[in-house]
Amino acid sequence: MRLLSLLALLAFATVARADLPSPRFDRITPLGAAVGSSVEVEVAGGDIEDATKLIFDHPGITATHVKDRKFKVALAADVPAGTYDARIVAKQGVTNPRLFAVSKGLTEVIDTPPKEPALGQVVSVNCVVNGSSKQGIESVFRFTAKKGQRIVAECFAQRLDSQLDANLTLTDSEGKQLASNGDYAGKDPLVEFVAPKDGEYLVIMNDLSFRGGHPYRLLITDQPHVENVFPRVVQAAKKAELTVYGRNLGSGARPSLWTVTDVPLDSITETVIAPDDLLKRGGYRFTDHPTGHSVLPTAATATLNGFQYRGVPLLVSDTPVSLEQEPNDDPLKPQKIELPAVVSGRFDKERDADWYEFEVPENGAYSFDVYCERIAGRADPYLVVLDEKDGRVGELDDFGIRANAFDGLIRDVSGSINLSAKKRYRVLVQDRYRRGGARYQYVLSIRKPVPDFFPAVIHHQNPGPGGTTLRKGGSVYMDVLIHNTGGFNGAVTITAEGLPKGLHMTPAIINNDTRGVLVMTADKDAPEFVGPIKLTATAKRGDETITRDVRPYTRVWNSTDLNSSRPTREVIVAVSGESMPFSLTPAVEKIEIEAGKKSDVVIKCERLWPEFKGAITLIPLSFPNPIKMNTASIGEGKTEATVTLDVQANARPGEYTIAITGQGQVPFAKDAKTTKANTLVPLPSRPITIVVLPAPKK
């Protein structure tokens, strides 16, 4: 059994490889610039030697090619401060994105070590230092502060797709340590202090992994710095009052009771109105990419309908919001709530246990959600439901999908528990590690289940990051991940808008599943193209059609580590000027098969490279569980083969979209002057829609 499992794993790993050149974007230096300015950047990656184009996901950020791997980036004055995706366009197509930060009201500085590095490079407050790690050598920066001035020094590395694992130390001019930090937002550190006297102070930065060449941005400021807001959930289209917590929030701010780094946070009250269209199609809108929610980048926001306010994620609800009321840490004195309930809470102190009590209006399943990692709430919550006799009815903990590069398995709570009408229940919400404080916020939601789904896509490329590029005549696929909630188990159909001439995508139907594939195909004469497309998912909820925007994600690191995905604003695809060595097309695009029966399908191969005459192995590509296929082969020099599709007896009637992978050893050399060597090339076929018919009743 173990041998069979190993062989299956090896087969999958082989399919995942794509050994024709695929441009990869590893690093951009510096990692950002100020609005209304221009800066020369240097890029690094693989298969980008001929790249002359650098594109961004905002029209106000443009780039001009200077020379090999260097570009001049210009930022319009109206570009909002935040983070943006940059992509390289090379001969072989488009790369994965890398983040580029845009600042406003700060002086941009380049890390330039002085002749005596220990004395530190002189910088001013309200600057951003752009630099790179130096293989274990510390970077020291010296600035002047006045007595009572509150200074924040914060490093941005992981949050900008850099592998730097930074540590910050703050000292006075005599070397006395005033503050030190390693992991504040994910792996990125933050230190702050109130200057005890007029004088010079030093910020010392070092890489805990002692590696070199990893870029960073170091912010040193006394400008407003928002830590978080409360509550963390607002009702759609309703005016909500928020308390903003942070540092240096202005003359209208007042000291709060909360401290984070032994210094009280300021607080100020503001109002916001949540966009009402967020719930119509689903989505999470951001100015700063949500990359600091955990120690590694995750897809935590894949199941969050919300937006950022002053850089802080807020959940948007369709029902009124209530606030946690302390003290509620005694199980005999819980806070009483009414269903449906949406409560914005906080673990106020260490070992805080928040108890709630409610009466159930009717029998059946109830959905429980605790939003914490999704809103950057820092805690690892779990939830326990007790009945009137203290009997444990259920416990819920982590949930989500983890597949290939996509990591949607998070520390939040989501699930359902059956409850009885007219009975009272208590709910305990607590951090797994008993932590507490201003940063440990959460939102508790209890309601009757509402069937829904959250669709996401990510470009399939192993082992490293890559862009979605099609060669002429070929196909490429993206992994589809669907979080089904509230008991949803329907068929989801994904369609594309904005496809350029020569690029096609058959609607992908994922039926009662959480995984699927989306295949795009380019004609043999398709024009070259680089740009965004829009993916939309639709499904039925009873007689109602629900529409959801498909959320795009990207792999971050060239690693086998699954925790390496983050969201992007757009799905970017490219059609390169190169051709694919072969293409695979099923003889039929749609076929009906009765549950429990089999059907043969001919797969045709067009050999687009005359020198490629080798055999092509055909294997299933992430098939849905109820559908199986034998392994087949298109023989050397042949142009077709037959595969057998086997629909299991328990398959649910309906439509399913499948694709088949063909892989062959193709003669290829990146340099035309060198001898061509066999290279294993996998390629998805054009999709097949299988209509599963119910088995006849006996």
N, C-alpha and C positions, 0 to 999 in steps of 0.2 A: 504493500500500500504506500509506504514511504517513497519507494522507487518511482511509482506512478505519479505521485504528487511532485517529486523532484523533476521528472521529465516534463510534466505540465508547466511547471514554473520556468524551466529552461526554454520551453517553446514560447511562452509568453514574452520572456526577456528578449528572445531573438526577434519576435515580431515587432517589439517596441523600437528596435534599432532602425535608424535611417542614415545610411552611411554616405549618401550623396551629400555634397557640401550644403550645410545649413548655417547661415550666418548667425552668430551668437554675440550678444552685447554683454560684456562683463563689467565695465567700469566707465564712468564719465568723471573727469576732473577739470575744474572744481565741480562740486555738487550743487552749485546754485549761483544766483546773481540777484541784483536789485532791479526793481521795476525801472523802466526808462533808461537802462544802461545796456552796454554790450560787453561781452567777455569772450576770450578765446578759450575753448575747451579742448581737451584731448580725450579720445575714446580708445578703449581696448576691448578686444574680443577675438572671435575666431571667424575665419572666412570673410573678413571685412577689408581685405587689402585694397580693393578697388572701389570702396565706398566713397561716394561724393555727395551724399544726401543724409541729413539728420532732420527728423520731423518730430513735432511735439503735438500734444493733444489740446493745444490752445492756439487759435490763429494769431494771437499777438506775440507768440514766441517763434522766431524764424532763425534759420541757420544758413550760413554761407560757407562753402568748402574753401579752406585756406591751403592745405596741403595734406599729405598722407596722415589720416587719423586726427586731423585738427580742423576745427570749425570755429567760425565766429558767430556767436549766438547773440541776437538782438531782442530785447524785451520792450514792448510798447509800454507807455506810461499807464495805460488802463488795465494792465494784466493784474488780476487780484493776487494778493499774497497767498501762497499755498504751495502744493507740490504738483508736479506735472510729469507725465510719461514722455520720455524721449526714446526714439527708435532709430536705428541706422538702416538705411536702404542700400543694399549692396547688389552686385550682379546676380547673386543667387537668391535674392529676395529680401524680406524684411526680418529684422531681429525681434527678439523679446524686448520689452521695455525696461528702462532704468529710470529711477526717479531723479528729478531736478527741482530744487527748491527755489522759490521766488520770495524775496524779502521786500519790505517797504519801511522806510524810515530808519534803516540801519546802514552803517558803513561797512562795505565788503572789504575784507583784508586777506592777503595771501600770507600763509605761514612762511616766514622768512627768518630762520634762526640767526641770531647775532653772532659776532665773533666769539663771545663768551656765552654759550647757550644757557649756562646755569643762572645768569642774570635775567634771562627772559627777554623775549621780544616785547617792545613797548607798544601797547595798544590802548585804545580809549574805550570807555564805557559806551554801550550801544553800538557795538560792532559785531560782525560775524567773521570769524577766522576760518578760511578755507585751507585745509591741509591734508596730509596723508601720514599714516603711521610710519615709524622709522626703525623697525626691527629692534624693539626694546629700548630705544632711546626716547627719553621723555621730551615732550614739547612744553616749554614754559612761557607764560605770557604775563606781563607786568602791566598793571593799570593803577590809576590814581582814583581814590574815592574820598568823599567827605564824610565826616562823622554823622551817623544817623542815616546815611544813604543805604537803601536796601538793594543789594546786587544779586542777580541770578546768573549763574554760569551753567549752560546746558549743552551737552554734546548731541549732535544728530548724526548717527551713523547707520545703525540697523534700520531706523525709520526711513532711511534714504537708500536702501538696498546695498549698504556697505557691510562687509563682514568684520569690521573693526569691533572689538569687544573692549570698550573704553572704560577707564577709571579716571575720576577727577579728584584732585586734592586742592584745597584752598588754604593758603597760608598768609601771614602778614610778612612784612619785609624782613623780619628777623628769622623767619622760618617756622614760627609757631603755627601748628595746624589749627585751622578754624572749622573746617568741614571736609568730609570725604564721602564719596558715593561711587557705587559700581553699577547697579541696576535700578533705574528709576522708572523709565518708560521702556519696557522690554529690557534689552541689554544696554540701553543708553542711559548715562548718568546725569544727575543734576545736583548742584550744590548752591546754597544761598547763605547770605549773612547780612546783618546790619552792621555797617562799619563802626567799630568802637571809637575810632579817632580819624582825623585827617591823615592821609598817608598813602603809601604804595602797598599793593597786595598782589599776590601771585596765584595764578591758576596753573596747575601742573596736570598734564594729560599723558597717560600712557596706555598702551594696548596690552591687556592682560594675557593675550596669546603670543606676544613678542613677535608678531609678524610685521612685515613692511608693505607699503604700497596701498593700504586701504584708506580711502578718502573719508573725510569727516567735515562737519561744520560745527564750530564752537561759538555759541551765542553768549555774549557778556552784556548784560543790559540792566537798566533800572526802569524800563518801560513796562506798561501793563502786561502781566503774565497770568493767564487764566489757568487755574488748576482743574476745576470742575464746576458743575452747576447742580442745583437741586430745585425741583425734582428732575428726574431723568426721563420722564415720560410726559407727553402733552397730548391733549385731544385734538384731532384733526379739525382745522378751520375755526378753532376757539382761541381766544386770547388767554395766554397763560402767564403767570408771574413766576419768574425764576430768580433764585438767589445765586449770584455768580461769586465763586470763591477764587482767590488768587493773590497776587502780589502787586503792589504799586497800582492799584485800580483807580486812583484819582481822588480828587477832593471830595467827591460824594460818597466815598467808601468809608466803612467803619471796621474796626477790628472785630473778628469773629472769635468764637470759643474754640475753633479748630486749629490745630497745629499739624504740620507734616514733617518739617525738618527742625523742630524745636522753636520755630518762629511762627507766631499766629498768622493765619491767613486773613487777608482783607475780605470783606463781603460788600456786595452792592446789589440792589434789586433792579431787575429789568423785565420787560415784557416781550413776548414773542407770539406769533401766530403760525402754527404749523401748516404747511401746504396741504390742502385737502386732496390733491391728486395723487399723493404718494400711496394711498391705499387702493386706488383704482387699478393700478398696474403693478404695484409693488416696487420696492427699490430702496436704495440707501444713497443719498446725495452727500458728497463730501468736497471740501476744499483742500483738506490734507488727507492723503491716503491713510486709511486706518491700518497702520503697520506696527503700532506699539502696544497692541492689546495683550500680548503675552511675550514670553522670552524669545520666541521665534515667530516669524510671520505666519498668520493663519487666515483661513476663510471664515473667521468668526462672524462677519457681518452678512454672510450668505442668507441668513434667516432673520434679518433685521429690517423692518420697514421703518425708516427714519431719516434723519438728516443731522448735519453738524451745526451746532450753534457755538460760535466763538471757538471752533475747533473741537468741541465736546459732542460726542454722539448722543442723540436723543431718540427715544422710541416714540412713534406716533401711534395713538390708539383711536379706535372708533367709539369708545365708551368713556364716560367721565372718569377722572383720575382722583384718587384719594391719597393721603399721606400717612406714612407710618407714625404712630403716636407712642412715644415712650412714656412711662415704662411699660413694656409688653414682654419682658423676659421671664415672667413667672407663668408657668403652664396653667396655673389656677386663675390667672388674671390676664387672659389673652385680649388682644384688641379685637373688637367685634366689627365685622365687615359684612356687606351684603353682596350677593352674586347678581350679575357678573361683577367681578372685582378687578381693578387695576390699581395696585398700590406701589407708590415710590418709597422705597425703604433704604435703610443704611445700617450697617453693623457699627454702632456708635463707638464701641470699646471692645477690647479683647474679651473673648468668650461670650460676646453678646449672642443671645438666643431670642429670635423674634417669633412670638406666638400670635396666631390669628384664629378667630372662631367665626363660623358661619353656619347657617341653616340651609339645607338643601331643598329647593322647591319641588323637584321631581326626580324620580328614579332615573338611573342611567349613568353613562360615562361623563366625566368632567375633565377638561383639559387644564393641566397645571404647567405654567412656564415661569422660570426665574431667569430674567435677563441680567447678566452680569458681565461676563467676558465680552458679549456682543456690544455692550455700551461702555467698554473699558472700565468696568467697575472693580477690577483687581482681585475680587474674592473668588473662591472656588465653592459655590453654594451647593447644598443638598437640601432636600425637602422630605418631610415625614408627615403623613396624615394619620391622625388618631380618631377613634370613634368616642362616643360618650362614656364608654367603660374603659378608656385608655388602651383599647385594643389597637394594634398597629394595622391599619388598613392598607397602607402602601408606602413605599419609599422610592423617590426618583433622584437620579443623578445625571451624569454626563450623557450627551447625545450627539448625533451628527454623523456625517459620512466622511470617511477617510479612504481615498482611492488614488493611487499613483501620486502625482504632485499635489492634488487637491486635498487640503486638510480642513474639513468642516467638522471634525470631531472636537467638540469644545467642552468646557467645564460647566456650562450652563445646564439647567434642568428643563426638560420638556417631555411630556407624556400624559397619559390619561389614567384615571382610576374610577372604578364603578362605585357610586354612592347611592344611599337610600333616601327617599323623600321624607320630609318632615323630621329628619334627624340632624343633630348638631355635630359638627366635626371641628377639630382643631388642627392647625397646620403649623409645623415648626420649620423655619428657614434659618439656616446657620452656615457660617463658613466652615469648610472641612478642617481648616487649620486654626480656627478660633481667633482669627485676626480681626482688627477693627480700627476705625478711625474715619477721617473725612473722605478718604479715597475709596472706601469699601461700600459702594452703593449698589443697589439692585432694584429691579422692578418685578413684582409678583403679579401674575395674571391667573385668575381662576374663572372659567366660563364653560358653558356647554360647547362641545366641539363644533367648530366651523371648518368643514373640509376645505383645504387649500394646499397649495404647493409653491415651492421656491426653486425655480430652475436656474442652473448655472452651467457655464461651459469653460473649459480650459484646454489649451492646445496640447495635444499629446506629443511629447518629445522626451525621450530618455537617453542618457541620464541627466542631461542638463537643460537649461532654459532654451527656448527657441521661439521663432515667429511662425505664423500661419502662412506659409508660402506654397503656392501651386506651381508646378512646372507645366508647360503646355502639353495638353493631352493626358495629363495625370489627375490624380485625386489626392485629397488630404482629409483627415478627419480630426474632429475635436471630441473629447470626452464630455458627455452630458451627465450632470449630477442633479438629482431632484430630491429635495427634502419634502416628503409628504407629511402634512400635519392635519390634525382634527379628523383622522380616519379617512382621509382622501385616498382613493385607490383607482382613480380613473385613468383614461388614456390622455397623454399630453402630446400635443402636436406642435412642433417647432418649425417656423417658417422664417425666411430671410427677406429683408427689404434692402434696396440700394445696391443690388449686385450689378457689377459692370458688364458690358457686352462680353460674351464668351465665357462667363462664369455662371455655374448652375448649382442649385442645391435642391434635391428632392426633399419635401417635407419629412421630417423625422418624427415617427410616432413611437413614444415610449409608453407601453401599456402595463399599468399596475406594477411599476418597477422604479428603482431609484437610480439606475444606470442605463446608459444608452450611448449611441454614437451619432454624430452629425457629419455627413460626408458632403464635401464640395468638389466639383469637377470643372476643369478648364478645357475648353476646346483646343484642338491642335493649332488653330490660328488665333487664339485669344490674344488681344492686345495686352501689352504690359500694363500693370495697374498696381497702385498702392493706395489704400484708403479704408475708411470705416464701412462696415455694414451693420444693419440692425437686425437682431434676432428677437422674435416674439413667440411666446408660448400660449396656447389656448387649450382649454379643457372644459368639460361639462360638470356642473354642480347641480344635479337635478335637471331642470329645464333651462337653467341659467348658464350662459357661456361666460367663463372668466378668462381674462387676459392678463398675462404677466410679462414684464420685460425680462429677458434672459440676462443674467448678470455675468459679465466676463471676468475671468481670473487668469493669472499668469504664474508660472513657476518662477521662483526667485533665485534659488541657488543651484549650482551644478553639483548635486549631491543626491545620494539615495535616501536622504532624510525626508520623510513625508511632510514634516512641518515646514513647508517652504512655498506657500502660495499666498497671494494677496490680490485684491481687486484692482481692476482697471476701469477707466470710464468708457472705453470703446473696444469693440472687436475690430481689429485691424487685420486685413488680409492682403496678400500680394500675389500677383501673377508675374512670374519672372520670364525673361526671354529665352530661357533654356527649355528643352523638351524632356519629357519623361522617357525612360527606355521602353516602357510598355504600358498598356492600359488594359483594364479588365471591365467587361460589360456583360451583365447577365442577358440571356436571350429573351427573358421576360422581365418586365419591371414590376409586375403585380401578379400574384398567383394565389389561388384559393386552395387551402388544404384542410381537410377535416381533422378535428382533434383525434389523436391516436393513429393517424395515417402518415405516410411518407410520400414525397414527390421528388422527382428528378428535375434538376435545372442545369441547363448548359451555360457554362461560363466561357465567353469568347475573349481571346487575347489578341490585341493588335501590337505587333512588335515595331516600335517607333524608331529604335536604333537598329540599323541593318546588321551590326556586328553582334547583337544579342540574339542568340539562338538557343540558350540554355533552358532547362526545365524550370517550371514555376510551381511551387507547392501552394496549395489552396487550403486555408484553415479558417475556422470561424473567427470573426472579429467581435469580441464582447457580446456574444449572442444573449438574448433574454433566456432565462432558465427553462421555459417550456419548449424551447426549440433547440434541436441538436443537429450536427452535421458531421459527416465522415470527412476524413482528410483525403484529399485527392491531389492529382498532379497533372499539369499540362506538360506533355512530354517535350523533349528537346526538339526544337524546330516546329512544333505543333502549334495550333492556334485555338484549340478549345479542349475542354474537359467537362465531364458531368459530375455534379455533386448531388448528394441525396440529403434533402431536408426532412428531418424527423420531428413531427409535432407530437409532443407528449399528450397522453390521454387526459391529463388534468389541465391542459392549456385553456385559459379563459378565451371564449370567442371574442373576436375583434381584430384590429389591424396592428401589425408589428413591423417596424422597419429594421432590416438587418443589412449588413455588409460583410463581405468576405475579403480576407487578406491574401494577397499573392506575394510570394517572396522568391526571388531568384538571384543567382550569382551573375552579376552584370560586369562586363569588362569596362573599367573606368580608370581614368587618371586625371587628376586635377590639373596637372601641367601637360599640355598637349605634346610636349617634347619627350615625356617619359613613357615607359612601357605601361600599357594598361594592365591592371590586375583585377581579378574577380572581386567584386564588392557585393555584399548581401544587401539587396534593396527590397524593402517591403512596401506594398502599395495597396490601399483599399480599393475594392471594386465600386462601381456605381451601386447604389442601394437597391434592395428588393423589398417590396411591400408584401408581406404575407397576410392574407385574410384567413384567420382561423375560423372555421365553421364548427358549430356544435356537433358532437357525435350524435347519430340518430338514437332516439330513445328505444330501449329494448322492450 
